[in-house]
Amino acid sequence: MTTTTEAPGAELGKARLRKEDARLITGQTNWTDNIKLPGMLHMAFLRSPFAHARITRVDVSGALSQPGVIAAFSGADFAGEQGSLPCAWPVTADIVIPAHPPMAVDEVRYVGEAIAVVVARDRYAAADALASIDVDYEPLPPVLDIRTALDDGAPKVHEAGNKSYEWVFASGDVDAAFRDAPVVVERTYRQQRLIPCAMEPRAVVAQWLDDQVTLWSATQIPHVLRFALSAFFGIPEQNVRVVAPDVGGGFGSKLQVTAEEVLAVLVGRRVGKAVKWTESRSEGNMTVHHGRDQWQRIRIAADRDGRIRGLDVDLLADMGAYLMLVTPGVPLLGAFMFPAIYKMDAYSFKCTGIFTTKMPTDAYRGAGRPEATFAIERIMDELAAEIGIEPLELRERNWIKHEEFPFTTIAGLTYDSGNYEAATAMAKELFDYDGLRREQQERNDRGDPVRLGIGISTFTEMCGLAPSRVLGSLSYGAGGWESASIRMLPTGKVEVVTGSSAHGQGHETAWSQIVADQLGVPFEDIRVLHGDTLVSPRGMDTYGSRSLAVGGLALVGACDKVVAKAKVIAAAMLEASPDDLEFSAGRFSVRGDPEASKTIQEVALATFAAHALPEGVEPSLDSDATYDPDNFSFPHGTHLCATEVDTETGFVKIRSYVAVDDVGVVVNPMIVEGQVHGGIAQGIAQALYEEGVYDDDGNLLTTTLADYLVPSAADLPSYVTGRNETQASNRLGVKGVGEAGTIASTPAVVNAIIDALRPLGVNDITMPCTPERVWRAVQSANGGAA
Amino acid sequence: MTHITVMVDGVNYADHVEPRLLLVHYLREVVGKTGTPIGCDTSNCGACIVLMDGVSVKSCSVLAVQADGSDITTIEGLADGELHPVQRAFHEEHALQCGYCTPGMIMAAADLLRDNPHPTDEEIREGLEGNLCRCTGYENIVRAVRRAAEAGVAP
């Protein structure tokens, strides 16, 4: 790699304890639901009990006579102003984007869709009054299975039909690659529907003062939300302030412009009071966008020795009832990742986006990339079994060698850095790969009913969303830059304003570390401000593992400008030429005369006084910078999982889990390790526990955390983590880490289960691999003779 | 409306409440103890755990009227001048990210260590089974509880 990175400073790489923690461990937090404003009213939503129905009458008058009720509205009451919730990613020219009113007017298309809203003095009164609203429905047939939704005569979700779009990509001669290929393996994998379940339920507060509105929301995207409220709902942008206070997790689920946010603004304006809404968990499971939900048909062609010739992927992706902010684009984020770390001659991809009468899908941790990684890593194991070679050996024969970087993949991405050999070697050692393989053989030989399986995931991902020009070429509706500002205060302290919007990632700590190194000021002297468009007017917010790889580089750019301005003033103070000054560890000194120096704090005070600034120099060191990356970043790693699978009960126990990740240069290893842990847990959850289930009428059965199994500490293993480092080609050398664990771990776990059961004839189990499903797979493979 | 008197974090409160009012809503909206959050409506997540007469309860599953005459400790009252050992251990072991589950997790861990001052990792995991965290994968939570145990939590 030919990358230049900053000289390591004192802070980079240090496991600083988090600045955020003090308030979070003592309950001094500012969740949106904590907010109380004078005269504030509470909203409750009446939601559709039908998956699909025509609304013939909504009568809210009964609610109005209930105690404490101030107002009640149906969708028709806002027909003139509620517009349509935006989709920012029209992936093809002929994509069908149906109108999506925040409150349904004529027709409902999923259980939980809002129909009416009650505004009352308190949340109990608002909820009580919902029962007094009359709605007449004419039920329509639900559409629940994307595999049959495009059949002739299938009921229609929308007048225009059930197909939203078809997106294709091809590179190389796929027909040639498959023609006469000695080995072709084809599989169909199910990516079940997932419900994100951030621990903080959504909450919004809207307050109008004169013609200005402030919206507090448990959102990942205050800046995008401000833009959307203005661009799509007609509120002049200069009159909109959006605040994301403390936000309790997101995982993509709070990367959305929601019906409830828009309606809080519109209802607040109508009633002339501050209004608040906080969802219950069961309401949220129905109406926070869901994730995944794809059928993946994947074919791989290879030579007898395992060399991959080509890959062909055909996806059906469940959009749900409407296209929300980035719904149609999520599968495309996976489109480029199916070839993963492997070299091949040809690749083709097709995705069909299909409407159903379910909650819309959208970004959920990894967004497209976990799906792709699962399919390729699963079929690599199947190919290895077909050819009869060790699955790790098959991967090694095909992966990009470390000396081949930068490498342009068959999907057209240029991977700047990586070392798959090194990460894998470290993982094998931490895992005792060879020892476990021996134990597996011994147990198989003696017919142990508890089988040992070893699962491999040598994954990569594209993150750090994203170069604006690439987003433009993919028809995305915005850029992918990030913004930062540095304010040098007169006393030498520093305020850092970031356009990233943290909700658990620890930006207040990590950003302080970066700026401390860049400016040579103490970590403790820095305060990081974010999540309020009044304080931080420009930003693209936090998702897609972009905060450090994009926002962190914006910080560096802003620091550069501060130093450049300060250098001119320091030179004047030292009666030297700026060209003769060097800046190191917070001090400007005259080259060759280290005694002649000024600290950046002294320069800040002199700038504030402004008594003796050079001619034409403005009395401010404050600086803004915006960074637009040249490329995505490509974290990678090798995750190894050992499972013990009880063939008599179907119970799967993860015995050990090793993750070696390469996320580039690490700012704070403690935070990075935490991100990896949490990511792995979410991926394991998909493999073993979680599934959003609709019944045959389109009712969501998994509305509570009793039905939707977010794992507890007792359900998850301890993780062993290791790190290999290749530097990304940006000035900090950083990649991203927010999604890596989730992308890697799902196939590692499922591969381990299949590896355990393959000698019994099992080669697939649909996720989540519950004891029942595992047991049934064993039974059917053995003809009932397990 | 029912009259109740409750001690919360060392302060006496007397209020008239609806009999159906949940303790967690009483704490958050009447008393103003917003440090205790709500994460679900089926008592699965444990975010709302407080100590009632020294024992952990999910305050979404207790009515305010049931707390009449009791002594409640919330996350806001756990530190006694300085951080409780469990609070300090959560900070030092990076056992929180977004922090939403943290109040309940800390209160549950404090109660766990009161019952079992020297738990094994497995006992920690089983003991915190009623608390869900979506960020940390629990690894550092287990480490934090272990650290607090080693530091010795005052009974």
Interface residues (C-beta under 8 A of the other chain):
Chain A: L17 R18 E20 D21 A22 R23 L24 I25 T26 G27 Q28 T29 W31 D33 N34 D122 Y124 C197 A198 M199 E200 P201 D246 V247 G248 G249 F251 S280 R281 S282 H503 G504 Q505 G506 M670 I671 E673 G674 Q675 H677 G678 G679 I680 A681 Q682 T704 L705 A706 V710 S712 A713 A714 L716 S718 Y719 G741
Chain B: E18 R20 L21 R28 E29 K33 T34 G35 T36 P37 I38 G39 C40 D41 T42 N44 C45 A47 T74 I75 E76 L78 A79 L83 Q87 F90 H91 E92 H94 L96 Q97 C98 G99 Y100 C101 T102 P103 I106 D121 I124 R125 E126 L128 E129 G130 N131 L132 C133 R134 C135 T136 G137 Y138 E139 N140 I141 V142
